[in-house]
Amino acid sequence: MRLKASVDRIEGKIVVLLGEGKDKTITLDLPLEIFPKNVQEGDVINLSLTVDRKETAARKERISKIIDKFSEENDSGGDILEI
């Protein structure tokens, strides 16, 4: 997905972008450090949004391992109750 947004203003180390959505204006606050050095108010910025499936899977796997390890370390038993 591609989006064009204009630099509305620069507030310290934050760039405030305004983009047009289907029914409303979208505001994005992003760190100045990710923009070219010469960015200024009124500039039009091209944004490209993609999903990184490989990184998504790697992060899910890493989180799953952390949860499994945490569950094993803190399992004192007795969590099944019969009524």
C-alpha positions as CSV (number, residue, x, y, z in Angstrom):
1,M,0.0,0.0,0.0
2,R,1.3,3.4,-0.9
3,L,0.3,6.7,0.8
4,K,1.3,10.2,0.2
5,A,1.4,12.6,3.2
6,S,2.5,16.1,3.6
7,V,4.7,17.5,6.4
8,D,2.4,19.6,8.4
9,R,5.0,20.7,11.0
10,I,8.1,19.7,12.7
11,E,7.9,19.8,16.5
12,G,11.4,19.4,18.0
13,K,12.3,15.8,17.1
14,I,8.9,14.9,15.8
15,V,7.6,15.3,12.2
16,V,3.8,15.6,12.0
17,L,2.4,14.2,8.7
18,L,-1.1,14.7,7.3
19,G,-2.4,12.1,4.9
20,E,-5.8,11.5,3.3
21,G,-7.7,8.4,4.2
22,K,-11.0,7.3,2.6
23,D,-13.2,9.4,4.9
24,K,-10.8,11.4,7.0
25,T,-7.4,13.0,7.4
26,I,-4.8,10.7,8.9
27,T,-2.2,12.2,11.3
28,L,1.1,10.5,11.8
29,D,3.8,11.6,14.4
30,L,7.2,10.1,13.4
31,P,10.7,10.7,14.7
32,L,12.7,13.3,12.7
33,E,15.7,10.9,12.5
34,I,14.0,8.7,10.0
35,F,13.5,11.5,7.4
36,P,16.0,12.9,5.0
37,K,18.1,15.7,6.6
38,N,16.5,18.4,4.4
39,V,12.9,17.6,5.2
40,Q,10.8,20.7,5.8
41,E,7.2,21.8,6.3
42,G,5.1,21.4,3.1
43,D,7.2,18.5,1.7
44,V,5.2,15.6,0.3
45,I,6.4,12.2,1.6
46,N,5.8,8.9,-0.1
47,L,5.1,6.1,2.4
48,S,5.0,2.4,1.5
49,L,3.5,-0.1,3.9
50,T,4.2,-3.8,3.6
51,V,3.8,-6.8,5.9
52,D,7.1,-8.7,6.6
53,R,5.8,-12.2,7.0
54,K,9.2,-13.7,7.8
55,E,9.8,-11.2,10.6
56,T,6.3,-11.7,11.9
57,A,6.8,-15.5,12.1
58,A,10.2,-15.1,13.8
59,R,8.7,-12.7,16.5
60,K,5.8,-15.0,17.1
61,E,8.1,-18.0,17.6
62,R,10.3,-16.0,19.9
63,I,7.3,-14.8,22.0
64,S,6.0,-18.4,22.1
65,K,9.3,-19.7,23.5
66,I,9.3,-17.0,26.2
67,I,5.7,-17.8,27.2
68,D,6.5,-21.5,27.3
69,K,9.6,-21.0,29.4
70,F,7.7,-18.6,31.8
71,S,4.9,-21.1,32.1
72,E,7.3,-24.0,32.9
73,E,9.2,-22.0,35.5
74,N,6.0,-20.8,37.3
75,D,4.0,-24.0,37.2
76,S,3.5,-25.0,40.8
77,G,0.7,-27.4,39.9
78,G,-2.6,-27.4,41.5
79,D,-4.3,-25.3,38.9
80,I,-6.9,-27.8,38.0
81,L,-9.9,-27.8,40.4
82,E,-12.6,-30.4,40.6
83,I,-15.9,-29.3,42.0
